[in-house]
Amino acid sequence: MEDVKIGEILAPGSEDDNRRREERVRDRFWKTARRAARQVPFMEDVVAGYYCALDRDTPPRVRGILLAALAYFILPLDTIPDFLAGFGFTDDVAVLMAALNAVRTHVTPVHRQAAQRTLEAEEQR
């Protein structure tokens, strides 16, 4: 995926855009995360990014970038549709990696601990 395209996807957006993205992400994140868990090798980082995006102490621009990437992640039909076995989440992985790398200093140990606890609980389900 081209850097320009990733840059367009990760644009933080307006407050209204971010509010809509947050609602979509809250509604659909866990369903998509469960489906993608085996295909995304850094799922703990993705979940930590989810918690960072929902943390009101996270700077608005960082929240916007993460919400944009997570909104792309939960879209069922994107550049490479998620239902294509083996390939479906490759574009999502590129977008998520770019977003997480751009904001990595804002993902705190608290976000990482929450991600670890959640993923451990999911494994026990």
N, CA, C and O atoms as CSV, one atom per row, in Angstrom:
chain,resi,resn,atom,element,x,y,z
A,1,MET,N,N,0.857,-1.176,0.000
A,1,MET,CA,C,0.000,0.000,0.000
A,1,MET,C,C,0.900,1.234,0.000
A,1,MET,O,O,1.912,1.277,0.700
A,2,GLU,N,N,0.527,2.210,-0.775
A,2,GLU,CA,C,1.325,3.421,-0.883
A,2,GLU,C,C,1.267,4.236,0.408
A,2,GLU,O,O,0.251,4.254,1.103
A,3,ASP,N,N,2.391,4.917,0.718
A,3,ASP,CA,C,2.426,5.782,1.892
A,3,ASP,C,C,1.376,6.883,1.820
A,3,ASP,O,O,0.788,7.260,2.834
A,4,VAL,N,N,1.151,7.388,0.630
A,4,VAL,CA,C,0.162,8.452,0.470
A,4,VAL,C,C,-1.207,7.932,0.897
A,4,VAL,O,O,-1.933,8.622,1.613
A,5,LYS,N,N,-1.558,6.759,0.476
A,5,LYS,CA,C,-2.854,6.183,0.829
A,5,LYS,C,C,-2.942,5.973,2.340
A,5,LYS,O,O,-3.959,6.303,2.951
A,6,ILE,N,N,-1.902,5.436,2.940
A,6,ILE,CA,C,-1.904,5.251,4.391
A,6,ILE,C,C,-2.036,6.604,5.079
A,6,ILE,O,O,-2.773,6.734,6.056
A,7,GLY,N,N,-1.334,7.601,4.582
A,7,GLY,CA,C,-1.437,8.940,5.146
A,7,GLY,C,C,-2.853,9.483,5.075
A,7,GLY,O,O,-3.319,10.151,5.998
A,8,GLU,N,N,-3.539,9.191,3.968
A,8,GLU,CA,C,-4.930,9.630,3.831
A,8,GLU,C,C,-5.821,8.901,4.832
A,8,GLU,O,O,-6.702,9.513,5.437
A,9,ILE,N,N,-5.602,7.612,5.008
A,9,ILE,CA,C,-6.410,6.820,5.933
A,9,ILE,C,C,-6.205,7.305,7.362
A,9,ILE,O,O,-7.155,7.376,8.141
A,10,LEU,N,N,-4.968,7.637,7.703
A,10,LEU,CA,C,-4.633,7.988,9.085
A,10,LEU,C,C,-4.862,9.457,9.427
A,10,LEU,O,O,-4.495,9.899,10.516
A,11,ALA,N,N,-5.449,10.202,8.532
A,11,ALA,CA,C,-5.745,11.604,8.845
A,11,ALA,C,C,-6.654,11.654,10.070
A,11,ALA,O,O,-7.703,11.010,10.093
A,12,PRO,N,N,-6.254,12.420,11.093
A,12,PRO,CA,C,-7.025,12.435,12.334
A,12,PRO,C,C,-8.479,12.862,12.184
A,12,PRO,O,O,-9.333,12.367,12.920
A,13,GLY,N,N,-8.784,13.749,11.273
A,13,GLY,CA,C,-10.171,14.146,11.059
A,13,GLY,C,C,-10.676,15.163,12.074
A,13,GLY,O,O,-9.979,15.526,13.022
A,14,SER,N,N,-11.898,15.608,11.848
A,14,SER,CA,C,-12.528,16.595,12.724
A,14,SER,C,C,-13.063,15.906,13.977
A,14,SER,O,O,-13.049,14.679,14.080
A,15,GLU,N,N,-13.529,16.705,14.917
A,15,GLU,CA,C,-14.127,16.139,16.130
A,15,GLU,C,C,-15.329,15.268,15.785
A,15,GLU,O,O,-15.515,14.205,16.377
A,16,ASP,N,N,-16.143,15.712,14.833
A,16,ASP,CA,C,-17.308,14.920,14.416
A,16,ASP,C,C,-16.882,13.603,13.778
A,16,ASP,O,O,-17.464,12.555,14.058
A,17,ASP,N,N,-15.855,13.660,12.911
A,17,ASP,CA,C,-15.329,12.432,12.301
A,17,ASP,C,C,-14.870,11.466,13.390
A,17,ASP,O,O,-15.192,10.278,13.357
A,18,ASN,N,N,-14.123,11.984,14.342
A,18,ASN,CA,C,-13.590,11.127,15.404
A,18,ASN,C,C,-14.692,10.562,16.285
A,18,ASN,O,O,-14.586,9.426,16.746
A,19,ARG,N,N,-15.726,11.316,16.524
A,19,ARG,CA,C,-16.863,10.821,17.317
A,19,ARG,C,C,-17.538,9.648,16.595
A,19,ARG,O,O,-17.841,8.622,17.202
A,20,ARG,N,N,-17.763,9.820,15.300
A,20,ARG,CA,C,-18.375,8.740,14.502
A,20,ARG,C,C,-17.459,7.525,14.454
A,20,ARG,O,O,-17.915,6.391,14.603
A,21,ARG,N,N,-16.177,7.761,14.249
A,21,ARG,CA,C,-15.223,6.646,14.217
A,21,ARG,C,C,-15.203,5.914,15.553
A,21,ARG,O,O,-15.181,4.684,15.591
A,22,GLU,N,N,-15.209,6.667,16.644
A,22,GLU,CA,C,-15.172,6.034,17.965
A,22,GLU,C,C,-16.404,5.155,18.175
A,22,GLU,O,O,-16.292,4.048,18.703
A,23,GLU,N,N,-17.566,5.635,17.769
A,23,GLU,CA,C,-18.780,4.823,17.909
A,23,GLU,C,C,-18.669,3.531,17.107
A,23,GLU,O,O,-18.993,2.454,17.607
A,24,ARG,N,N,-18.209,3.642,15.857
A,24,ARG,CA,C,-18.039,2.451,15.014
A,24,ARG,C,C,-17.020,1.494,15.605
A,24,ARG,O,O,-17.238,0.283,15.637
A,25,VAL,N,N,-15.912,2.039,16.071
A,25,VAL,CA,C,-14.857,1.201,16.644
A,25,VAL,C,C,-15.364,0.492,17.893
A,25,VAL,O,O,-15.153,-0.710,18.053
A,26,ARG,N,N,-16.028,1.224,18.775
A,26,ARG,CA,C,-16.572,0.598,19.992
A,26,ARG,C,C,-17.547,-0.527,19.642
A,26,ARG,O,O,-17.543,-1.574,20.289
A,27,ASP,N,N,-18.379,-0.317,18.626
A,27,ASP,CA,C,-19.387,-1.311,18.252
A,27,ASP,C,C,-18.802,-2.559,17.600
A,27,ASP,O,O,-19.304,-3.662,17.816
A,28,ARG,N,N,-17.750,-2.397,16.810
A,28,ARG,CA,C,-17.296,-3.506,15.960
A,28,ARG,C,C,-15.894,-4.041,16.243
A,28,ARG,O,O,-15.504,-5.064,15.680
A,29,PHE,N,N,-15.135,-3.372,17.098
A,29,PHE,CA,C,-13.731,-3.746,17.276
A,29,PHE,C,C,-13.556,-5.203,17.700
A,29,PHE,O,O,-12.788,-5.935,17.077
A,30,TRP,N,N,-14.244,-5.626,18.733
A,30,TRP,CA,C,-13.975,-6.959,19.291
A,30,TRP,C,C,-14.366,-8.078,18.336
A,30,TRP,O,O,-13.696,-9.109,18.292
A,31,LYS,N,N,-15.423,-7.895,17.580
A,31,LYS,CA,C,-15.814,-8.914,16.591
A,31,LYS,C,C,-14.706,-9.073,15.551
A,31,LYS,O,O,-14.327,-10.194,15.213
A,32,THR,N,N,-14.194,-7.968,15.052
A,32,THR,CA,C,-13.122,-8.014,14.058
A,32,THR,C,C,-11.830,-8.531,14.683
A,32,THR,O,O,-11.114,-9.318,14.065
A,33,ALA,N,N,-11.532,-8.095,15.895
A,33,ALA,CA,C,-10.294,-8.528,16.561
A,33,ALA,C,C,-10.280,-10.041,16.754
A,33,ALA,O,O,-9.241,-10.676,16.573
A,34,ARG,N,N,-11.400,-10.616,17.115
A,34,ARG,CA,C,-11.467,-12.079,17.288
A,34,ARG,C,C,-11.200,-12.796,15.968
A,34,ARG,O,O,-10.492,-13.803,15.934
A,35,ARG,N,N,-11.772,-12.272,14.878
A,35,ARG,CA,C,-11.553,-12.887,13.559
A,35,ARG,C,C,-10.107,-12.739,13.105
A,35,ARG,O,O,-9.568,-13.632,12.450
A,36,ALA,N,N,-9.477,-11.618,13.447
A,36,ALA,CA,C,-8.138,-11.309,12.950
A,36,ALA,C,C,-7.021,-11.819,13.849
A,36,ALA,O,O,-5.853,-11.772,13.463
A,37,ALA,N,N,-7.350,-12.298,15.024
A,37,ALA,CA,C,-6.333,-12.626,16.041
A,37,ALA,C,C,-5.227,-13.520,15.507
A,37,ALA,O,O,-4.061,-13.318,15.848
A,38,ARG,N,N,-5.553,-14.484,14.695
A,38,ARG,CA,C,-4.524,-15.412,14.179
A,38,ARG,C,C,-3.746,-14.834,13.005
A,38,ARG,O,O,-2.658,-15.310,12.681
A,39,GLN,N,N,-4.300,-13.811,12.372
A,39,GLN,CA,C,-3.662,-13.251,11.182
A,39,GLN,C,C,-2.852,-11.991,11.455
A,39,GLN,O,O,-2.033,-11.589,10.628
A,40,VAL,N,N,-3.071,-11.367,12.601
A,40,VAL,CA,C,-2.347,-10.143,12.952
A,40,VAL,C,C,-1.341,-10.504,14.044
A,40,VAL,O,O,-1.729,-10.745,15.187
A,41,PRO,N,N,-0.048,-10.543,13.700
A,41,PRO,CA,C,0.961,-11.023,14.647
A,41,PRO,C,C,1.200,-10.113,15.854
A,41,PRO,O,O,1.829,-10.536,16.825
A,42,PHE,N,N,0.720,-8.902,15.810
A,42,PHE,CA,C,0.951,-7.957,16.910
A,42,PHE,C,C,-0.385,-7.509,17.514
A,42,PHE,O,O,-0.605,-6.326,17.774
A,43,MET,N,N,-1.262,-8.484,17.726
A,43,MET,CA,C,-2.612,-8.177,18.202
A,43,MET,C,C,-2.591,-7.480,19.561
A,43,MET,O,O,-3.446,-6.636,19.828
A,44,GLU,N,N,-1.643,-7.813,20.413
A,44,GLU,CA,C,-1.562,-7.138,21.711
A,44,GLU,C,C,-1.333,-5.635,21.527
A,44,GLU,O,O,-1.901,-4.826,22.260
A,45,ASP,N,N,-0.511,-5.267,20.562
A,45,ASP,CA,C,-0.289,-3.847,20.271
A,45,ASP,C,C,-1.561,-3.194,19.728
A,45,ASP,O,O,-1.864,-2.048,20.062
A,46,VAL,N,N,-2.296,-3.913,18.901
A,46,VAL,CA,C,-3.546,-3.384,18.351
A,46,VAL,C,C,-4.545,-3.112,19.477
A,46,VAL,O,O,-5.185,-2.060,19.513
A,47,VAL,N,N,-4.669,-4.071,20.392
A,47,VAL,CA,C,-5.603,-3.902,21.510
A,47,VAL,C,C,-5.131,-2.772,22.428
A,47,VAL,O,O,-5.950,-2.005,22.933
A,48,ALA,N,N,-3.830,-2.665,22.648
A,48,ALA,CA,C,-3.307,-1.550,23.444
A,48,ALA,C,C,-3.616,-0.224,22.748
A,48,ALA,O,O,-3.957,0.759,23.406
A,49,GLY,N,N,-3.499,-0.197,21.417
A,49,GLY,CA,C,-3.857,0.993,20.658
A,49,GLY,C,C,-5.339,1.323,20.787
A,49,GLY,O,O,-5.719,2.493,20.826
A,50,TYR,N,N,-6.167,0.296,20.853
A,50,TYR,CA,C,-7.611,0.483,21.064
A,50,TYR,C,C,-7.852,1.184,22.398
A,50,TYR,O,O,-8.602,2.158,22.471
A,51,TYR,N,N,-7.213,0.683,23.444
A,51,TYR,CA,C,-7.381,1.307,24.759
A,51,TYR,C,C,-6.816,2.731,24.781
A,51,TYR,O,O,-7.383,3.615,25.424
A,52,CYS,N,N,-5.721,2.949,24.092
A,52,CYS,CA,C,-5.143,4.302,24.006
A,52,CYS,C,C,-6.115,5.239,23.284
A,52,CYS,O,O,-6.302,6.382,23.702
A,53,ALA,N,N,-6.728,4.761,22.208
A,53,ALA,CA,C,-7.660,5.588,21.439
A,53,ALA,C,C,-8.887,5.973,22.249
A,53,ALA,O,O,-9.462,7.040,22.030
A,54,LEU,N,N,-9.297,5.124,23.178
A,54,LEU,CA,C,-10.491,5.405,23.974
A,54,LEU,C,C,-10.175,6.159,25.262
A,54,LEU,O,O,-11.085,6.578,25.978
A,55,ASP,N,N,-8.899,6.329,25.556
A,55,ASP,CA,C,-8.459,7.026,26.769
A,55,ASP,C,C,-8.583,8.529,26.568
A,55,ASP,O,O,-7.945,9.091,25.678
A,56,ARG,N,N,-9.386,9.172,27.373
A,56,ARG,CA,C,-9.614,10.624,27.237
A,56,ARG,C,C,-8.360,11.440,27.562
A,56,ARG,O,O,-8.298,12.624,27.231
A,57,ASP,N,N,-7.363,10.828,28.203
A,57,ASP,CA,C,-6.106,11.523,28.490
A,57,ASP,C,C,-5.145,11.499,27.305
A,57,ASP,O,O,-4.132,12.199,27.314
A,58,THR,N,N,-5.454,10.703,26.293
A,58,THR,CA,C,-4.638,10.649,25.088
A,58,THR,C,C,-4.890,11.928,24.288
A,58,THR,O,O,-6.041,12.330,24.122
A,59,PRO,N,N,-3.829,12.574,23.787
A,59,PRO,CA,C,-4.015,13.804,23.006
A,59,PRO,C,C,-4.965,13.579,21.820
A,59,PRO,O,O,-4.949,12.515,21.201
A,60,PRO,N,N,-5.785,14.576,21.511
A,60,PRO,CA,C,-6.791,14.433,20.447
A,60,PRO,C,C,-6.212,13.982,19.098
A,60,PRO,O,O,-6.813,13.144,18.427
A,61,ARG,N,N,-5.081,14.513,18.700
A,61,ARG,CA,C,-4.488,14.118,17.406
A,61,ARG,C,C,-4.117,12.641,17.418
A,61,ARG,O,O,-4.334,11.944,16.428
A,62,VAL,N,N,-3.565,12.159,18.515
A,62,VAL,CA,C,-3.183,10.746,18.638
A,62,VAL,C,C,-4.442,9.878,18.609
A,62,VAL,O,O,-4.487,8.862,17.917
A,63,ARG,N,N,-5.461,10.287,19.364
A,63,ARG,CA,C,-6.730,9.558,19.360
A,63,ARG,C,C,-7.279,9.491,17.939
A,63,ARG,O,O,-7.760,8.444,17.506
A,64,GLY,N,N,-7.207,10.604,17.215
A,64,GLY,CA,C,-7.716,10.652,15.845
A,64,GLY,C,C,-6.996,9.695,14.923
A,64,GLY,O,O,-7.630,9.007,14.124
A,65,ILE,N,N,-5.681,9.643,15.022
A,65,ILE,CA,C,-4.902,8.725,14.187
A,65,ILE,C,C,-5.276,7.280,14.503
A,65,ILE,O,O,-5.512,6.478,13.599
A,66,LEU,N,N,-5.329,6.956,15.794
A,66,LEU,CA,C,-5.669,5.581,16.179
A,66,LEU,C,C,-7.094,5.228,15.786
A,66,LEU,O,O,-7.344,4.129,15.291
A,67,LEU,N,N,-8.028,6.140,15.998
A,67,LEU,CA,C,-9.416,5.858,15.622
A,67,LEU,C,C,-9.553,5.662,14.114
A,67,LEU,O,O,-10.329,4.817,13.667
A,68,ALA,N,N,-8.803,6.438,13.327
A,68,ALA,CA,C,-8.843,6.271,11.870
A,68,ALA,C,C,-8.332,4.886,11.480
A,68,ALA,O,O,-8.943,4.212,10.651
A,69,ALA,N,N,-7.224,4.463,12.067
A,69,ALA,CA,C,-6.661,3.148,11.746
A,69,ALA,C,C,-7.584,2.032,12.214
A,69,ALA,O,O,-7.791,1.058,11.491
A,70,LEU,N,N,-8.138,2.161,13.407
A,70,LEU,CA,C,-9.043,1.138,13.928
A,70,LEU,C,C,-10.345,1.090,13.138
A,70,LEU,O,O,-10.913,0.014,12.947
A,71,ALA,N,N,-10.824,2.244,12.676
A,71,ALA,CA,C,-12.028,2.274,11.843
A,71,ALA,C,C,-11.762,1.543,10.526
A,71,ALA,O,O,-12.625,0.812,10.039
A,72,TYR,N,N,-10.587,1.732,9.955
A,72,TYR,CA,C,-10.217,1.009,8.733
A,72,TYR,C,C,-10.151,-0.490,9.010
A,72,TYR,O,O,-10.604,-1.296,8.197
A,73,PHE,N,N,-9.595,-0.855,10.139
A,73,PHE,CA,C,-9.451,-2.253,10.539
A,73,PHE,C,C,-10.804,-2.953,10.626
A,73,PHE,O,O,-10.917,-4.119,10.246
A,74,ILE,N,N,-11.818,-2.272,11.112
A,74,ILE,CA,C,-13.114,-2.926,11.301
A,74,ILE,C,C,-13.982,-2.918,10.052
A,74,ILE,O,O,-15.014,-3.588,10.019
A,75,LEU,N,N,-13.586,-2.168,9.017
A,75,LEU,CA,C,-14.368,-2.170,7.780
A,75,LEU,C,C,-14.278,-3.543,7.128
A,75,LEU,O,O,-13.173,-4.031,6.891
A,76,PRO,N,N,-15.401,-4.174,6.832
A,76,PRO,CA,C,-15.351,-5.506,6.226
A,76,PRO,C,C,-14.860,-5.485,4.780
A,76,PRO,O,O,-14.238,-6.445,4.325
A,77,LEU,N,N,-15.130,-4.415,4.067
A,77,LEU,CA,C,-14.694,-4.305,2.674
A,77,LEU,C,C,-13.804,-3.082,2.550
A,77,LEU,O,O,-14.272,-1.944,2.590
A,78,ASP,N,N,-12.515,-3.335,2.399
A,78,ASP,CA,C,-11.568,-2.249,2.218
A,78,ASP,C,C,-10.702,-2.601,1.027
A,78,ASP,O,O,-11.160,-3.330,0.148
A,79,THR,N,N,-9.486,-2.123,0.957
A,79,THR,CA,C,-8.646,-2.370,-0.209
A,79,THR,C,C,-8.546,-3.855,-0.523
A,79,THR,O,O,-8.682,-4.256,-1.679
A,80,ILE,N,N,-8.311,-4.671,0.493
A,80,ILE,CA,C,-8.323,-6.126,0.352
A,80,ILE,C,C,-9.383,-6.631,1.325
A,80,ILE,O,O,-9.178,-6.561,2.537
A,81,PRO,N,N,-10.511,-7.138,0.826
A,81,PRO,CA,C,-11.588,-7.567,1.726
A,81,PRO,C,C,-11.107,-8.575,2.762
A,81,PRO,O,O,-10.359,-9.499,2.442
A,82,ASP,N,N,-11.546,-8.388,4.015
A,82,ASP,CA,C,-11.073,-9.186,5.132
A,82,ASP,C,C,-11.426,-10.660,5.030
A,82,ASP,O,O,-10.778,-11.487,5.671
A,83,PHE,N,N,-12.428,-11.009,4.248
A,83,PHE,CA,C,-12.830,-12.413,4.165
A,83,PHE,C,C,-11.926,-13.241,3.262
A,83,PHE,O,O,-12.083,-14.461,3.217
A,84,LEU,N,N,-10.991,-12.636,2.546
A,84,LEU,CA,C,-10.071,-13.396,1.700
A,84,LEU,C,C,-9.022,-14.081,2.575
A,84,LEU,O,O,-8.165,-13.420,3.163
A,85,ALA,N,N,-9.095,-15.364,2.654
A,85,ALA,CA,C,-8.207,-16.149,3.520
A,85,ALA,C,C,-6.750,-15.873,3.191
A,85,ALA,O,O,-6.331,-15.936,2.035
A,86,GLY,N,N,-5.998,-15.569,4.219
A,86,GLY,CA,C,-4.564,-15.359,4.063
A,86,GLY,C,C,-4.162,-13.964,3.622
A,86,GLY,O,O,-3.026,-13.549,3.853
A,87,PHE,N,N,-5.059,-13.241,2.997
A,87,PHE,CA,C,-4.726,-11.915,2.486
A,87,PHE,C,C,-5.582,-10.808,3.072
A,87,PHE,O,O,-5.198,-9.640,3.016
A,88,GLY,N,N,-6.710,-11.145,3.620
A,88,GLY,CA,C,-7.717,-10.174,4.004
A,88,GLY,C,C,-7.275,-9.093,4.952
A,88,GLY,O,O,-7.758,-7.964,4.867
A,89,PHE,N,N,-6.371,-9.406,5.852
A,89,PHE,CA,C,-5.976,-8.397,6.829
A,89,PHE,C,C,-4.616,-7.768,6.513
A,89,PHE,O,O,-4.088,-7.016,7.334
A,90,THR,N,N,-4.039,-8.056,5.346
A,90,THR,CA,C,-2.708,-7.519,5.055
A,90,THR,C,C,-2.708,-6.001,4.937
A,90,THR,O,O,-1.788,-5.346,5.427
A,91,ASP,N,N,-3.718,-5.436,4.302
A,91,ASP,CA,C,-3.772,-3.977,4.204
A,91,ASP,C,C,-4.065,-3.371,5.570
A,91,ASP,O,O,-3.543,-2.306,5.900
A,92,ASP,N,N,-4.894,-4.038,6.365
A,92,ASP,CA,C,-5.196,-3.570,7.717
A,92,ASP,C,C,-3.924,-3.552,8.570
A,92,ASP,O,O,-3.689,-2.622,9.340
A,93,VAL,N,N,-3.114,-4.596,8.415
A,93,VAL,CA,C,-1.861,-4.693,9.167
A,93,VAL,C,C,-0.953,-3.514,8.814
A,93,VAL,O,O,-0.335,-2.925,9.701
A,94,ALA,N,N,-0.867,-3.165,7.533
A,94,ALA,CA,C,-0.018,-2.046,7.119
A,94,ALA,C,C,-0.501,-0.739,7.747
A,94,ALA,O,O,0.302,0.053,8.241
A,95,VAL,N,N,-1.806,-0.521,7.726
A,95,VAL,CA,C,-2.367,0.708,8.293
A,95,VAL,C,C,-2.155,0.730,9.805
A,95,VAL,O,O,-1.740,1.748,10.360
A,96,LEU,N,N,-2.440,-0.394,10.472
A,96,LEU,CA,C,-2.271,-0.452,11.926
A,96,LEU,C,C,-0.817,-0.249,12.336
A,96,LEU,O,O,-0.535,0.464,13.299
A,97,MET,N,N,0.107,-0.875,11.606
A,97,MET,CA,C,1.529,-0.707,11.926
A,97,MET,C,C,1.950,0.748,11.787
A,97,MET,O,O,2.663,1.277,12.639
A,98,ALA,N,N,1.510,1.395,10.715
A,98,ALA,CA,C,1.864,2.803,10.500
A,98,ALA,C,C,1.319,3.670,11.631
A,98,ALA,O,O,2.022,4.537,12.151
A,99,ALA,N,N,0.071,3.433,12.007
A,99,ALA,CA,C,-0.538,4.233,13.080
A,99,ALA,C,C,0.161,3.990,14.407
A,99,ALA,O,O,0.506,4.936,15.115
A,100,LEU,N,N,0.370,2.722,14.745
A,100,LEU,CA,C,0.999,2.411,16.036
A,100,LEU,C,C,2.430,2.938,16.106
A,100,LEU,O,O,2.874,3.394,17.159
A,101,ASN,N,N,3.148,2.877,14.993
A,101,ASN,CA,C,4.509,3.440,14.975
A,101,ASN,C,C,4.489,4.957,15.131
A,101,ASN,O,O,5.371,5.532,15.768
A,102,ALA,N,N,3.486,5.598,14.553
A,102,ALA,CA,C,3.402,7.058,14.616
A,102,ALA,C,C,3.097,7.564,16.023
A,102,ALA,O,O,3.472,8.682,16.374
A,103,VAL,N,N,2.421,6.751,16.826
A,103,VAL,CA,C,1.961,7.230,18.138
A,103,VAL,C,C,2.483,6.372,19.290
A,103,VAL,O,O,1.972,6.466,20.407
A,104,ARG,N,N,3.473,5.554,19.039
A,104,ARG,CA,C,3.911,4.558,20.036
A,104,ARG,C,C,4.262,5.137,21.403
A,104,ARG,O,O,4.105,4.454,22.415
A,105,THR,N,N,4.729,6.374,21.454
A,105,THR,CA,C,5.088,6.954,22.757
A,105,THR,C,C,3.862,7.280,23.608
A,105,THR,O,O,3.990,7.533,24.806
A,106,HIS,N,N,2.686,7.274,23.003
A,106,HIS,CA,C,1.459,7.577,23.733
A,106,HIS,C,C,0.736,6.330,24.245
A,106,HIS,O,O,-0.190,6.431,25.050
A,107,VAL,N,N,1.161,5.163,23.777
A,107,VAL,CA,C,0.578,3.913,24.275
A,107,VAL,C,C,1.315,3.593,25.574
A,107,VAL,O,O,2.495,3.244,25.563
A,108,THR,N,N,0.610,3.717,26.681
A,108,THR,CA,C,1.225,3.634,28.004
A,108,THR,C,C,1.243,2.200,28.532
A,108,THR,O,O,0.571,1.324,27.986
A,109,PRO,N,N,2.013,1.964,29.593
A,109,PRO,CA,C,1.979,0.649,30.243
A,109,PRO,C,C,0.565,0.263,30.703
A,109,PRO,O,O,0.224,-0.920,30.697
A,110,VAL,N,N,-0.245,1.221,31.092
A,110,VAL,CA,C,-1.627,0.924,31.497
A,110,VAL,C,C,-2.415,0.364,30.311
A,110,VAL,O,O,-3.169,-0.596,30.469
A,111,HIS,N,N,-2.247,0.954,29.127
A,111,HIS,CA,C,-2.921,0.460,27.922
A,111,HIS,C,C,-2.439,-0.958,27.602
A,111,HIS,O,O,-3.234,-1.826,27.243
A,112,ARG,N,N,-1.141,-1.178,27.734
A,112,ARG,CA,C,-0.574,-2.510,27.441
A,112,ARG,C,C,-1.059,-3.562,28.438
A,112,ARG,O,O,-1.363,-4.690,28.052
A,113,GLN,N,N,-1.132,-3.196,29.713
A,113,GLN,CA,C,-1.630,-4.127,30.730
A,113,GLN,C,C,-3.093,-4.473,30.471
A,113,GLN,O,O,-3.487,-5.632,30.599
A,114,ALA,N,N,-3.889,-3.494,30.113
A,114,ALA,CA,C,-5.301,-3.747,29.798
A,114,ALA,C,C,-5.408,-4.694,28.608
A,114,ALA,O,O,-6.250,-5.592,28.599
A,115,ALA,N,N,-4.566,-4.498,27.615
A,115,ALA,CA,C,-4.567,-5.378,26.441
A,115,ALA,C,C,-4.186,-6.810,26.831
A,115,ALA,O,O,-4.832,-7.765,26.399
A,116,GLN,N,N,-3.154,-6.957,27.634
A,116,GLN,CA,C,-2.736,-8.291,28.076
A,116,GLN,C,C,-3.849,-8.996,28.830
A,116,GLN,O,O,-4.147,-10.160,28.561
A,117,ARG,N,N,-4.467,-8.294,29.776
A,117,ARG,CA,C,-5.555,-8.891,30.563
A,117,ARG,C,C,-6.725,-9.304,29.665
A,117,ARG,O,O,-7.282,-10.391,29.816
A,118,THR,N,N,-7.079,-8.439,28.750
A,118,THR,CA,C,-8.207,-8.730,27.855
A,118,THR,C,C,-7.915,-9.928,26.977
A,118,THR,O,O,-8.764,-10.808,26.827
A,119,LEU,N,N,-6.729,-9.975,26.396
A,119,LEU,CA,C,-6.374,-11.093,25.521
A,119,LEU,C,C,-6.272,-12.407,26.297
A,119,LEU,O,O,-6.660,-13.457,25.785
A,120,GLU,N,N,-5.764,-12.359,27.503
A,120,GLU,CA,C,-5.730,-13.563,28.332
A,120,GLU,C,C,-7.143,-14.048,28.633
A,120,GLU,O,O,-7.406,-15.251,28.607
A,121,ALA,N,N,-8.048,-13.124,28.917
A,121,ALA,CA,C,-9.438,-13.497,29.195
A,121,ALA,C,C,-10.089,-14.088,27.929
A,121,ALA,O,O,-10.870,-15.036,28.011
A,122,GLU,N,N,-9.761,-13.520,26.770
A,122,GLU,CA,C,-10.300,-14.042,25.495
A,122,GLU,C,C,-9.816,-15.468,25.242
A,122,GLU,O,O,-10.571,-16.306,24.749
A,123,GLU,N,N,-8.578,-15.737,25.573
A,123,GLU,CA,C,-8.030,-17.090,25.365
A,123,GLU,C,C,-8.752,-18.119,26.235
A,123,GLU,O,O,-8.873,-19.283,25.854
A,124,GLN,N,N,-9.223,-17.691,27.390
A,124,GLN,CA,C,-9.896,-18.603,28.318
A,124,GLN,C,C,-11.350,-18.831,27.920
A,124,GLN,O,O,-11.986,-19.739,28.455
A,125,ARG,N,N,-11.887,-18.052,27.013
A,125,ARG,CA,C,-13.279,-18.204,26.578
A,125,ARG,C,C,-13.500,-19.489,25.871
A,125,ARG,O,O,-14.618,-19.771,25.440
